[in-house]
Amino acid sequence: MDKTLEEIFDELEALRNDYFSTDAFNDDIYERVTPDKWSVGEVIYHCYLLLRLTRQLSEIYIPLSRMYMHLLHRTPEHYDGRMENIYAGETMKAPFILIPDMKRQYSKGELRLMLESETEKLKKCLKDLSKDELYWIRYPDPVPGYPNIIQTVKVAKIHEAHHYEIVMERVRNHR
């Protein structure tokens, strides 16, 4: 796997380790401290849904994009992996497919395993990509500005950090 991509996944793992060791992530994770806002458990499940959607899209989109790239003999104009925090400022509404409509309440351990499983599946999907492919292939997502693969994995990390920090702030303000 590309070193830059590996570093982003390592940062994501460290982020999860930090948050999952906090009191907020070890109390009643389904208590909504603000009635109309998601609980810790719902936030984790939402992050899982985004990761799963990204992986599912990648399994179909990347092979097609690779073929297209190689047919055209294209390479990236530059290797830009920068990604701004698109979640800073006013929050956006989650699309309906990412709203945590949970059929049951998973334990914190189950939720962590679900995140880890999807992360491993995404890594497997990306592990054999060349540096050119990682920077040339762009996802059809206008919100983060049609990010390349490196930027997309950064968006996933930024997304989790954003939601975890918001839910932590709510819990702190509730105590």
C-alpha positions in Angstrom: 0.0 0.0 0.0 1.1 3.5 -0.8 2.9 5.1 2.2 0.8 8.3 2.2 -2.4 6.2 2.2 -1.0 4.0 5.0 -0.3 7.0 7.1 -3.8 8.3 6.8 -5.2 5.0 7.8 -2.8 5.0 10.8 -4.1 8.4 11.8 -7.7 7.2 11.5 -6.9 4.3 13.8 -5.2 6.6 16.4 -8.2 9.0 16.2 -10.6 6.1 17.0 -8.3 4.8 19.8 -8.4 8.3 21.4 -12.1 8.8 21.2 -13.1 5.2 22.1 -11.1 5.5 25.3 -13.1 8.5 26.5 -15.8 8.4 29.2 -18.4 9.6 26.6 -17.7 6.6 24.5 -17.8 4.3 27.5 -21.0 5.5 29.2 -24.5 4.9 27.8 -23.7 5.4 24.1 -27.4 5.6 23.1 -28.3 8.4 25.5 -29.2 11.5 23.5 -28.0 14.4 25.7 -29.8 16.7 23.2 -33.1 15.3 22.2 -32.9 16.1 18.4 -29.2 15.2 18.0 -27.6 11.8 17.5 -26.2 9.9 20.4 -22.6 8.6 20.5 -23.8 5.2 19.2 -25.7 6.8 16.4 -22.7 8.9 15.4 -20.4 5.9 15.3 -23.0 4.1 13.2 -23.3 7.1 10.8 -19.5 7.1 10.4 -19.7 3.3 9.7 -22.4 4.0 7.0 -20.2 6.6 5.2 -17.2 4.3 5.3 -19.3 1.4 4.0 -20.8 3.5 1.2 -17.3 4.7 0.2 -16.0 1.1 0.1 -19.0 -0.1 -1.9 -18.6 2.7 -4.4 -14.9 2.1 -4.6 -15.3 -1.6 -5.4 -17.2 -0.7 -8.6 -15.8 2.8 -9.4 -12.1 2.2 -9.1 -11.7 -0.7 -11.5 -13.7 1.2 -14.1 -11.6 4.4 -13.5 -8.4 2.4 -13.7 -9.3 1.0 -17.1 -10.3 4.5 -18.3 -7.1 6.0 -17.0 -4.9 3.3 -18.7 -6.9 3.4 -22.0 -6.2 7.1 -22.2 -2.6 6.8 -21.0 -3.3 9.5 -18.4 -1.3 10.5 -15.4 -2.1 13.2 -12.8 -1.1 16.7 -13.5 0.1 17.0 -9.9 0.1 15.0 -6.8 -2.3 17.0 -4.6 -3.3 15.2 -1.4 -4.4 18.4 0.5 -7.9 18.3 1.9 -9.5 21.1 3.8 -11.9 20.4 6.6 -15.1 20.6 4.6 -17.1 20.1 7.8 -15.8 23.3 9.5 -18.5 26.0 9.8 -22.2 25.3 9.2 -23.1 21.7 9.4 -24.9 19.9 6.5 -27.8 17.5 6.6 -26.8 13.9 6.1 -28.3 12.3 3.0 -31.0 9.8 3.9 -28.7 6.8 3.2 -26.3 7.9 5.9 -28.9 8.6 8.6 -28.5 6.1 11.4 -31.8 4.3 11.2 -30.7 1.6 13.6 -32.7 -1.6 13.8 -30.9 -2.5 17.1 -28.5 -1.0 19.5 -25.0 -2.3 18.8 -22.5 -2.5 21.6 -19.5 -0.1 21.5 -17.4 -3.2 20.7 -19.6 -4.2 17.8 -19.6 -0.7 16.4 -15.8 -0.5 16.6 -15.5 -3.9 14.9 -17.9 -2.8 12.2 -15.7 0.3 11.6 -12.6 -1.8 11.6 -14.0 -4.3 9.2 -15.1 -1.7 6.7 -11.7 0.0 7.0 -9.9 -3.3 6.2 -12.2 -3.9 3.2 -11.5 -0.4 1.9 -7.7 -0.9 2.5 -7.9 -4.1 0.5 -9.7 -2.3 -2.3 -7.0 0.4 -2.4 -3.8 -1.5 -1.6 -2.6 -2.3 -5.2 -3.2 1.1 -6.6 -0.2 3.0 -8.0 0.6 6.5 -6.9 -0.6 7.8 -10.3 -4.0 6.0 -9.8 -4.4 7.3 -6.2 -4.0 10.9 -7.4 -5.7 10.7 -10.8 -8.9 8.8 -10.0 -11.5 11.2 -8.6 -14.7 10.4 -6.9 -17.9 12.0 -8.3 -18.6 13.9 -5.1 -19.1 17.6 -5.5 -19.3 18.4 -1.8 -15.5 17.9 -1.1 -14.7 19.1 -4.7 -14.4 15.8 -6.6 -11.6 14.4 -4.4 -8.9 11.9 -5.5 -8.5 8.7 -3.6 -6.0 10.1 -1.1 -8.2 13.1 -0.5 -11.3 10.8 -0.1 -9.6 8.8 2.7 -8.7 12.1 4.3 -12.3 13.2 4.1 -13.4 10.0 5.9 -10.9 10.7 8.7 -12.0 14.4 8.9 -15.6 13.3 8.9 -15.1 10.9 11.9 -13.1 13.5 13.8 -15.8 16.1 13.1 -18.6 14.0 14.4 -16.7 12.6 17.4 -15.8 16.1 18.5 -19.3 17.4 18.2 -20.8 14.5 20.2 -18.0 14.9 22.8 -18.8 18.6 23.1 -22.5 17.8 23.6 -21.7 15.3 26.3 -19.3 17.8 28.1 -22.0 20.5 28.0 -24.6 18.1 29.4 -22.5 17.3 32.5 
